[in-house]
Every structure is written in structure tokens, then in C-alpha cells.
Amino acid sequence: MSLSRRRIWAIVRKELLEYRHNRFIVVGMAVIPLVFLIQPLIAVLGLTHSASSGLAREHVLLYMLGIPALVPGVVSASAVAGERQQGTLEPALTTPIRSDEYLLGKALAALLPSLGVAYFVFAVFLGIVVLFAQPGIASSLIQGPDLVAQMLFTPLLACWTIWVSIAVSTRSSDVRVAQQLSTLASLPPVFVAVVIALNVIPPTLPLAIGAAALLIVLDVLGWRVTSGLFNRESLITGTR
């Protein structure tokens, strides 16, 4: 049986409307990007023209991959735990919607705003650097491979965080606990991104291809594991 786009998008629309009224989600999606925006901006805007030659060998832009690694967890950690806490999980699961449609709707509802925030903050960062940085800084900082990496790895990292967070959410009865555990699970890719941005691990094409392939495998595995954990009967009855 094929997936119903209508049912999937019904879940997406419902979730997006609820996000607007959830203060924790709204604040989290605003504060986390600001943390990753302000620190590199202060560092870059404080550089003089003479620093441009050294900047060309660094990869400051990759630091901002921490945004898609962390922001989706704020949203998707409440995917199931939030419904359980509000008492709306059982009515949702007794509808004709299939489990994979329900999960895909939840995942898309977390992915779309997370990508929007990540790309928007990244564009703001580039715009401020181009307009206000010292001459030569922007041209040294904004490198083609780093831009491609940002475009490619943003959705891959976001998907990984979303599946981990939903998996945690299916096993948690408290939204805050689910969000804390999701944040912890998101820290390893954030650490790797920061280490590469600081040039501790030199970014190379083979490394990028290997990392992208690994994330694709992890995303598919995350979807399969989460689907396996999502047992409608146990979720309705409250058993683990």
C-alpha cells in the first residue's frame, strides 16, 4: 500500500500550527542559532585585512553546521512524548493513518522549519560579513567547497537528529527528558563540525564524501530503527 501524501501533509500542517504556540520550541529555535551566529561574527568582524591570507586556510563556515545538528532536536523530541503528555497520542493513533505516514509527517514537520532556520541564519552571516568585514576577509572566508558542504550536510545532519529525537520521544513520557537526551545525542556531530572548522581535522574531499555517505546510512538506519520502536499498541496502552 502506497503512502498517502494527504495524510502526511495533514500531520505536517497540524504540527507546524502547534509549534507556533509552543514557547519552548520557538525560543529554542531562536536561541540556538544565535549562539552559533554571534560567536563567529564577533571573531570575523574583529579581523583586520592582514588576517585574510591566514583565513583562507581555515573553515569558519563549517562551525555553523552545529545549527542543523541541534535545532531539530528541540522540535522533534516532543513528537511523541508531547502528544502523550497532552493526552492526544491515543486519539491520533486510533485514526486510519499508518505508522509510517505518522512518523514521516512528524519528521517533515521538524525538518522544514529546521532547514529554514539553518539556511536563513547562514545567509544572514554571509550578508553581514560581506557588508561589514574588513576588505579581503569575505573573499577569503567564503570558499566554494565550504558553501557546498553547508548546503549538503545541513539536511543530512538535521535528518539524523530528527530520527534520534523521535526514537527517544517514543520511549519517553516527559518532553523535557526527551529534549535533553536528544541534545546529548546531537553533540557528537556538533563536536566533529567544530573540530573541522578549527582545522584540527583538515577537511578533504575524501573526508567529505565519507562523512556524507555515513550520514546517509545513519539517516536510513535511523528511520528503520524508529519505525521498529513505534509500536502503536504499546504506545496506546502505555507499555514499553
Buried (B, 14 or more C-beta within 10 A) or exposed (E): EEEEEEBBBBBBEBBBEBBEEBEBBEEBBEEBBEEBBEEBBEEBEEBEEEBBEEBEEBBBBBBBBBBBBBBBBBBBBBBBBBBBBEEEBBEBBEEEBBEBBBBBBBBBBBBBBBBEBBBEBBEEBBEBBEEEBBEBBBEBBBBEBBEEBBEBBBBBBBBBBBBBBBBBBBBBEEBEBBBBBBBEBBEEBBEBBBEBBEEEEEBEEEEBEEBBEEBEEBBEEBBEBBBEBBBBEEBBEEEE
